Amino acid sequence: MHSQCSWPISGDLSLQTKRDGRDFIIPLAPLIFVTPDNCVDISVFIRSGENAFSVVQQSDMSDYMFILHAHHPTPVQLSHLASYRKRHEEWVKITRAFCTSEPTESLRKRSQSRS
């Protein structure tokens, strides 16, 4: 997905939705959560079935057009996700190295040999 566009930079635009009964406000101007290919990913808020969103503007945004575009992940998004997963798996391996426990039997033998 490639698009040449401008985006409002004032703090007067947000997307409001609910997930699991909780209200969420996602700031859209200025953009905080942007994918590597300059999209706003709201997929974490999408559930099977009916979804409701409100785009709330608190100033004149008549120079802009906002479109919700559902699509399969782009190659850039998939690459970013694969990189994230790899870093996460490496982190899990590192933390597991610190969290391994010895069997109780081994600890007893060690304490008995010190006595």
C-alpha positions as CSV (number, residue, x, y, z in Angstrom):
1,M,0.0,0.0,0.0
2,H,1.5,3.3,-1.0
3,S,-0.2,6.6,-0.8
4,Q,0.9,10.2,-1.0
5,C,-1.2,12.2,1.5
6,S,-1.0,14.8,4.1
7,W,-2.3,14.2,7.6
8,P,-3.6,16.8,10.1
9,I,-1.0,17.6,12.8
10,S,-3.2,19.3,15.3
11,G,-4.3,17.3,18.3
12,D,-7.9,17.6,17.4
13,L,-8.6,14.2,15.8
14,S,-9.2,10.8,17.5
15,L,-10.8,7.5,16.9
16,Q,-13.1,6.2,19.7
17,T,-14.2,2.6,20.1
18,K,-14.9,0.0,22.7
19,R,-13.3,-3.4,23.3
20,D,-14.3,-5.8,26.0
21,G,-16.6,-3.2,27.5
22,R,-13.8,-0.6,27.9
23,D,-13.7,2.8,26.0
24,F,-10.6,3.5,24.0
25,I,-9.5,6.8,22.4
26,I,-6.8,6.5,19.8
27,P,-5.2,9.8,18.9
28,L,-5.0,10.3,15.2
29,A,-3.5,13.8,15.0
30,P,-0.7,13.9,15.6
31,L,-0.3,10.2,14.7
32,I,1.3,8.1,17.5
33,F,0.6,4.6,16.4
34,V,1.8,4.2,12.8
35,T,2.7,1.1,10.9
36,P,6.0,0.9,9.0
37,D,4.2,1.8,5.8
38,N,2.5,4.8,7.4
39,C,-0.9,3.4,8.1
40,V,-2.9,3.5,11.3
41,D,-3.5,-0.1,12.5
42,I,-6.7,-0.5,14.5
43,S,-6.8,-4.3,14.0
44,V,-6.3,-4.9,17.7
45,F,-9.8,-3.4,18.3
46,I,-11.5,-5.5,15.6
47,R,-13.5,-8.5,16.7
48,S,-15.6,-10.9,14.7
49,G,-19.1,-9.5,14.2
50,E,-20.2,-6.0,14.6
51,N,-17.6,-3.2,15.3
52,A,-18.3,0.4,16.0
53,F,-16.0,3.4,15.7
54,S,-16.3,7.1,15.8
55,V,-13.9,9.5,14.3
56,V,-14.1,12.6,16.4
57,Q,-12.8,15.9,15.1
58,Q,-12.7,18.9,17.4
59,S,-11.7,21.5,14.7
60,D,-12.4,22.1,11.0
61,M,-11.0,19.1,9.1
62,S,-13.0,19.8,5.9
63,D,-9.7,19.8,3.9
64,Y,-9.2,16.1,4.7
65,M,-11.0,12.9,3.8
66,F,-10.7,9.9,6.2
67,I,-11.2,6.4,4.9
68,L,-11.3,3.1,6.7
69,H,-9.7,0.6,4.5
70,A,-9.7,-3.1,5.4
71,H,-6.9,-5.1,3.8
72,H,-4.6,-8.1,4.3
73,P,-1.3,-7.2,5.9
74,T,1.1,-5.6,3.5
75,P,4.6,-7.1,3.0
76,V,6.1,-4.3,5.1
77,Q,3.7,-5.1,8.0
78,L,4.4,-8.8,7.8
79,S,8.1,-8.2,7.8
80,H,7.7,-5.9,10.9
81,L,5.6,-8.6,12.6
82,A,8.2,-11.3,11.8
83,S,11.0,-9.1,13.3
84,Y,8.9,-8.4,16.4
85,R,8.2,-12.1,16.9
86,K,11.9,-13.0,16.5
87,R,12.9,-10.4,19.1
88,H,10.2,-11.7,21.4
89,E,11.3,-15.3,21.0
90,E,14.9,-14.3,21.7
91,W,13.8,-12.4,24.8
92,V,11.8,-15.5,26.0
93,K,14.9,-17.7,25.6
94,I,17.1,-15.2,27.5
95,T,14.6,-14.9,30.4
96,R,14.1,-18.7,30.6
97,A,17.9,-19.1,31.1
98,F,17.5,-17.1,34.3
99,C,14.3,-18.8,35.4
100,T,15.4,-22.5,35.2
101,S,15.1,-24.3,38.5
102,E,17.1,-27.2,39.7
103,P,15.3,-30.3,40.9
104,T,14.8,-30.4,44.7
105,E,16.8,-33.5,44.9
106,S,19.9,-31.7,43.6
107,L,19.5,-28.9,46.1
108,R,19.2,-31.3,49.0
109,K,22.4,-33.1,48.0
110,R,24.2,-29.8,47.7
111,S,23.1,-28.7,51.2
112,Q,24.0,-32.0,52.7
113,S,27.5,-31.9,51.2
114,R,28.0,-28.5,52.8
115,S,27.1,-29.8,56.3
